[in-house]
Amino acid sequence: MIEVSLVREAVKQRKARSESFLGFEYLRFSDDFREIPRGTAVFQETVIWGYPHIGRIFMLERGLREQFEKPFWVEEKIDGYNVRIFTVGDRIIALSRGGYICPFTTDRVQDFIDVRFFEENPDLVLCVEVAGPENPYIEESPPFVTEDVGFFVFDVMRKDRRDFLGHREKLSLLEKYALPGVEVFGRFTPEDTEQIKRLLLQLDREQREGVVFKEDSERGRRAKYITSYANLNDIRITARNMLQLPPEYYTNRILRIVLFMEEEGVERTEHLYGELGKAFIEGLFSAIEQYRKEHRVYRTFRCRFRSRENALALMELLHRTSKHIQVVERELKKEGDYWILSFDKIFLNMTGLLGHLLGGGLVFD
């Protein structure tokens, strides 16, 4: 349990706040505070610890030798969003990375997770990546999820504890309850760099995001490594709304692309140079064309719900938490067993700038 004095200090400094959503009252840490990570949530006497930050390796061979003392497991890092799924009383809920109750993920748990897991293990928390083209948060999607979404378990925690179950215990639970998990590529050491490089080149060709290294030891050291494709795709996807992101978002990705190519021995070609420029320029052309036609820059999202009430709750959450973005519902209709919600996220900064520039406005450098 977190000490009451720490909670009071966090609230005083506006690092934590009370939340009321979907019938739950809880305390959410909106920022890191002392040793408490962002996204930590307190439900009466139960603490669901926030998922820890994982550092990123830029140089693979040197990084593995510097960061890992023992053998480590290599698991796929899937391009989605991170949630923690657990029970409060007799209800199963999902928390986002920031500690918000997610109506969409909560609604869809039973489509992917055997609820017996929670009935028989009420003290456990599933850490899950939700990915696919019909999610309400991000525009990227892994190539092996072509419709709707998928759930992929990558860690298991205990309530009131910050550490994770061991790798073998986690796999045993996944097998027992037939839970969907991320792909595990094997157990390696820093001496296996060439084999890991070949794996990453394969993932890059298959347009997959990257890997997470998890040390097979009590200290559980972790690090992640991202493919060149994933970095380029991030630029391609976000260029339409680049004003919302800090400059280092792009400079970091360009640096990671170059270091990946240099270390993996990827040939430097005009095609690759062109792809990087295209990633930026196509997004901007798309934004300009969209503004000229509709006087706004936006992306449309579509997702499926079992419950109409949860679809409405998602819209409420997005309206409450979106910054520099206006969320506008397009349609909510029943199709078969699901309610289909479609909505637009309008990028206000880019919309405003293009309106000014295309209208002949001045910009002073």
SULPESUL-V949051 format. One record per residue. RES is the residue in three letters. SS is DSSP state (@ for helix, = for strand, . for the rest). D_FIRST is the distance of its C-alpha to the first C-alpha in whole Angstrom. Layout:
res:RES ss:SS d_first:D_FIRST
res:RES ss:SS d_first:D_FIRST
This chain:
res:MET ss:. d_first:0
res:ILE ss:. d_first:4
res:GLU ss:. d_first:6
res:VAL ss:@ d_first:9
res:SER ss:@ d_first:12
res:LEU ss:@ d_first:11
res:VAL ss:@ d_first:10
res:ARG ss:@ d_first:14
res:GLU ss:@ d_first:15
res:ALA ss:@ d_first:15
res:VAL ss:@ d_first:16
res:LYS ss:@ d_first:19
res:GLN ss:. d_first:20
res:ARG ss:. d_first:20
res:LYS ss:. d_first:17
res:ALA ss:= d_first:15
res:ARG ss:= d_first:17
res:SER ss:= d_first:17
res:GLU ss:= d_first:19
res:SER ss:= d_first:21
res:PHE ss:= d_first:22
res:LEU ss:. d_first:24
res:GLY ss:. d_first:23
res:PHE ss:= d_first:19
res:GLU ss:= d_first:17
res:TYR ss:= d_first:14
res:LEU ss:= d_first:13
res:ARG ss:= d_first:14
res:PHE ss:= d_first:14
res:SER ss:. d_first:18
res:ASP ss:. d_first:18
res:ASP ss:. d_first:17
res:PHE ss:= d_first:15
res:ARG ss:. d_first:15
res:GLU ss:. d_first:13
res:ILE ss:= d_first:11
res:PRO ss:. d_first:14
res:ARG ss:. d_first:16
res:GLY ss:. d_first:15
res:THR ss:. d_first:12
res:ALA ss:= d_first:11
res:VAL ss:= d_first:9
res:PHE ss:= d_first:11
res:GLN ss:. d_first:10
res:GLU ss:. d_first:7
res:THR ss:= d_first:7
res:VAL ss:= d_first:6
res:ILE ss:= d_first:10
res:TRP ss:. d_first:10
res:GLY ss:. d_first:13
res:TYR ss:. d_first:16
res:PRO ss:. d_first:17
res:HIS ss:. d_first:21
res:ILE ss:. d_first:23
res:GLY ss:. d_first:26
res:ARG ss:= d_first:30
res:ILE ss:. d_first:33
res:PHE ss:. d_first:36
res:MET ss:. d_first:38
res:LEU ss:@ d_first:38
res:GLU ss:@ d_first:40
res:ARG ss:@ d_first:39
res:GLY ss:@ d_first:35
res:LEU ss:@ d_first:35
res:ARG ss:@ d_first:36
res:GLU ss:@ d_first:34
res:GLN ss:@ d_first:31
res:PHE ss:. d_first:31
res:GLU ss:. d_first:31
res:LYS ss:. d_first:31
res:PRO ss:. d_first:32
res:PHE ss:= d_first:30
res:TRP ss:= d_first:30
res:VAL ss:= d_first:32
res:GLU ss:= d_first:31
res:GLU ss:= d_first:32
res:LYS ss:= d_first:31
res:ILE ss:. d_first:32
res:ASP ss:. d_first:32
res:GLY ss:. d_first:30
res:TYR ss:= d_first:27
res:ASN ss:= d_first:23
res:VAL ss:= d_first:21
res:ARG ss:= d_first:18
res:ILE ss:= d_first:19
res:PHE ss:= d_first:17
res:THR ss:= d_first:17
res:VAL ss:= d_first:16
res:GLY ss:. d_first:18
res:ASP ss:. d_first:21
res:ARG ss:= d_first:21
res:ILE ss:= d_first:21
res:ILE ss:= d_first:20
res:ALA ss:= d_first:20
res:LEU ss:= d_first:19
res:SER ss:= d_first:21
res:ARG ss:. d_first:20
res:GLY ss:. d_first:19
res:GLY ss:. d_first:17
res:TYR ss:. d_first:20
res:ILE ss:= d_first:20
res:CYS ss:. d_first:24
res:PRO ss:@ d_first:26
res:PHE ss:@ d_first:29
res:THR ss:@ d_first:26
res:THR ss:@ d_first:25
res:ASP ss:@ d_first:28
res:ARG ss:@ d_first:30
res:VAL ss:@ d_first:27
res:GLN ss:@ d_first:29
res:ASP ss:@ d_first:32
res:PHE ss:@ d_first:31
res:ILE ss:. d_first:28
res:ASP ss:. d_first:29
res:VAL ss:. d_first:26
res:ARG ss:@ d_first:27
res:PHE ss:@ d_first:24
res:PHE ss:@ d_first:21
res:GLU ss:@ d_first:23
res:GLU ss:@ d_first:23
res:ASN ss:. d_first:20
res:PRO ss:. d_first:17
res:ASP ss:. d_first:14
res:LEU ss:= d_first:16
res:VAL ss:= d_first:16
res:LEU ss:= d_first:19
res:CYS ss:= d_first:20
res:VAL ss:= d_first:24
res:GLU ss:= d_first:26
res:VAL ss:= d_first:28
res:ALA ss:= d_first:32
res:GLY ss:. d_first:35
res:PRO ss:. d_first:38
res:GLU ss:. d_first:37
res:ASN ss:. d_first:33
res:PRO ss:. d_first:33
res:TYR ss:. d_first:31
res:ILE ss:. d_first:33
res:GLU ss:. d_first:37
res:GLU ss:. d_first:37
res:SER ss:. d_first:37
res:PRO ss:. d_first:37
res:PRO ss:. d_first:41
res:PHE ss:. d_first:40
res:VAL ss:. d_first:38
res:THR ss:. d_first:42
res:GLU ss:. d_first:41
res:ASP ss:. d_first:38
res:VAL ss:. d_first:34
res:GLY ss:= d_first:33
res:PHE ss:= d_first:29
res:PHE ss:= d_first:28
res:VAL ss:= d_first:25
res:PHE ss:= d_first:25
res:ASP ss:= d_first:21
res:VAL ss:= d_first:19
res:MET ss:= d_first:15
res:ARG ss:= d_first:13
res:LYS ss:. d_first:10
res:ASP ss:. d_first:6
res:ARG ss:. d_first:9
res:ARG ss:. d_first:11
res:ASP ss:. d_first:14
res:PHE ss:= d_first:17
res:LEU ss:. d_first:19
res:GLY ss:. d_first:22
res:HIS ss:@ d_first:25
res:ARG ss:@ d_first:27
res:GLU ss:@ d_first:24
res:LYS ss:@ d_first:24
res:LEU ss:@ d_first:28
res:SER ss:@ d_first:28
res:LEU ss:@ d_first:26
res:LEU ss:@ d_first:28
res:GLU ss:@ d_first:31
res:LYS ss:@ d_first:30
res:TYR ss:. d_first:29
res:ALA ss:. d_first:32
res:LEU ss:. d_first:29
res:PRO ss:. d_first:31
res:GLY ss:= d_first:29
res:VAL ss:. d_first:30
res:GLU ss:. d_first:33
res:VAL ss:= d_first:33
res:PHE ss:= d_first:36
res:GLY ss:= d_first:35
res:ARG ss:= d_first:34
res:PHE ss:= d_first:36
res:THR ss:. d_first:36
res:PRO ss:@ d_first:37
res:GLU ss:@ d_first:41
res:ASP ss:@ d_first:41
res:THR ss:@ d_first:41
res:GLU ss:@ d_first:44
res:GLN ss:@ d_first:43
res:ILE ss:@ d_first:40
res:LYS ss:@ d_first:42
res:ARG ss:@ d_first:44
res:LEU ss:@ d_first:41
res:LEU ss:@ d_first:40
res:LEU ss:@ d_first:44
res:GLN ss:@ d_first:44
res:LEU ss:@ d_first:41
res:ASP ss:@ d_first:42
res:ARG ss:@ d_first:46
res:GLU ss:. d_first:44
res:GLN ss:. d_first:42
res:ARG ss:. d_first:38
res:GLU ss:. d_first:36
res:GLY ss:= d_first:35
res:VAL ss:= d_first:32
res:VAL ss:= d_first:29
res:PHE ss:= d_first:29
res:LYS ss:= d_first:26
res:GLU ss:= d_first:27
res:ASP ss:. d_first:27
res:SER ss:. d_first:25
res:GLU ss:. d_first:22
res:ARG ss:. d_first:21
res:GLY ss:. d_first:22
res:ARG ss:. d_first:24
res:ARG ss:= d_first:25
res:ALA ss:= d_first:28
res:LYS ss:= d_first:30
res:TYR ss:= d_first:33
res:ILE ss:= d_first:35
res:THR ss:. d_first:39
res:SER ss:@ d_first:41
res:TYR ss:@ d_first:42
res:ALA ss:@ d_first:38
res:ASN ss:@ d_first:39
res:LEU ss:@ d_first:42
res:ASN ss:@ d_first:41
res:ASP ss:@ d_first:38
res:ILE ss:@ d_first:41
res:ARG ss:@ d_first:43
res:ILE ss:@ d_first:41
res:THR ss:@ d_first:39
res:ALA ss:@ d_first:43
res:ARG ss:@ d_first:44
res:ASN ss:@ d_first:41
res:MET ss:@ d_first:41
res:LEU ss:@ d_first:41
res:GLN ss:@ d_first:37
res:LEU ss:. d_first:36
res:PRO ss:. d_first:36
res:PRO ss:@ d_first:39
res:GLU ss:@ d_first:37
res:TYR ss:@ d_first:36
res:TYR ss:@ d_first:39
res:THR ss:@ d_first:40
res:ASN ss:@ d_first:37
res:ARG ss:@ d_first:39
res:ILE ss:@ d_first:42
res:LEU ss:@ d_first:41
res:ARG ss:@ d_first:39
res:ILE ss:@ d_first:42
res:VAL ss:@ d_first:45
res:LEU ss:@ d_first:43
res:PHE ss:@ d_first:42
res:MET ss:@ d_first:46
res:GLU ss:@ d_first:47
res:GLU ss:@ d_first:45
res:GLU ss:@ d_first:46
res:GLY ss:. d_first:49
res:VAL ss:. d_first:50
res:GLU ss:. d_first:53
res:ARG ss:. d_first:53
res:THR ss:. d_first:55
res:GLU ss:@ d_first:57
res:HIS ss:@ d_first:55
res:LEU ss:@ d_first:51
res:TYR ss:@ d_first:52
res:GLY ss:@ d_first:53
res:GLU ss:@ d_first:50
res:LEU ss:@ d_first:48
res:GLY ss:@ d_first:50
res:LYS ss:@ d_first:51
res:ALA ss:@ d_first:47
res:PHE ss:@ d_first:47
res:ILE ss:@ d_first:50
res:GLU ss:@ d_first:50
res:GLY ss:@ d_first:47
res:LEU ss:@ d_first:49
res:PHE ss:@ d_first:52
res:SER ss:@ d_first:50
res:ALA ss:@ d_first:48
res:ILE ss:@ d_first:52
res:GLU ss:@ d_first:53
res:GLN ss:@ d_first:51
res:TYR ss:@ d_first:51
res:ARG ss:@ d_first:55
res:LYS ss:@ d_first:55
res:GLU ss:@ d_first:52
res:HIS ss:. d_first:51
res:ARG ss:. d_first:47
res:VAL ss:. d_first:45
res:TYR ss:= d_first:43
res:ARG ss:= d_first:42
res:THR ss:= d_first:41
res:PHE ss:= d_first:39
res:ARG ss:= d_first:39
res:CYS ss:= d_first:36
res:ARG ss:= d_first:36
res:PHE ss:= d_first:34
res:ARG ss:. d_first:35
res:SER ss:. d_first:34
res:ARG ss:@ d_first:36
res:GLU ss:@ d_first:33
res:ASN ss:@ d_first:30
res:ALA ss:@ d_first:33
res:LEU ss:@ d_first:33
res:ALA ss:@ d_first:30
res:LEU ss:@ d_first:30
res:MET ss:@ d_first:33
res:GLU ss:@ d_first:31
res:LEU ss:@ d_first:28
res:LEU ss:@ d_first:30
res:HIS ss:@ d_first:32
res:ARG ss:@ d_first:29
res:THR ss:@ d_first:28
res:SER ss:. d_first:31
res:LYS ss:. d_first:32
res:HIS ss:. d_first:36
res:ILE ss:= d_first:36
res:GLN ss:= d_first:38
res:VAL ss:= d_first:37
res:VAL ss:= d_first:40
res:GLU ss:= d_first:40
res:ARG ss:= d_first:43
res:GLU ss:= d_first:43
res:LEU ss:= d_first:41
res:LYS ss:= d_first:43
res:LYS ss:= d_first:43
res:GLU ss:= d_first:44
res:GLY ss:. d_first:44
res:ASP ss:. d_first:41
res:TYR ss:= d_first:39
res:TRP ss:= d_first:39
res:ILE ss:= d_first:40
res:LEU ss:= d_first:39
res:SER ss:= d_first:40
res:PHE ss:= d_first:39
res:ASP ss:= d_first:40
res:LYS ss:= d_first:38
res:ILE ss:= d_first:41
res:PHE ss:= d_first:40
res:LEU ss:@ d_first:41
res:ASN ss:@ d_first:42
res:MET ss:@ d_first:44
res:THR ss:@ d_first:46
res:GLY ss:@ d_first:46
res:LEU ss:@ d_first:48
res:LEU ss:@ d_first:50
res:GLY ss:@ d_first:51
res:HIS ss:@ d_first:52
res:LEU ss:@ d_first:54
res:LEU ss:@ d_first:56
res:GLY ss:. d_first:57
res:GLY ss:. d_first:59
res:GLY ss:. d_first:56
res:LEU ss:. d_first:56
res:VAL ss:. d_first:53
res:PHE ss:. d_first:54
res:ASP ss:. d_first:53
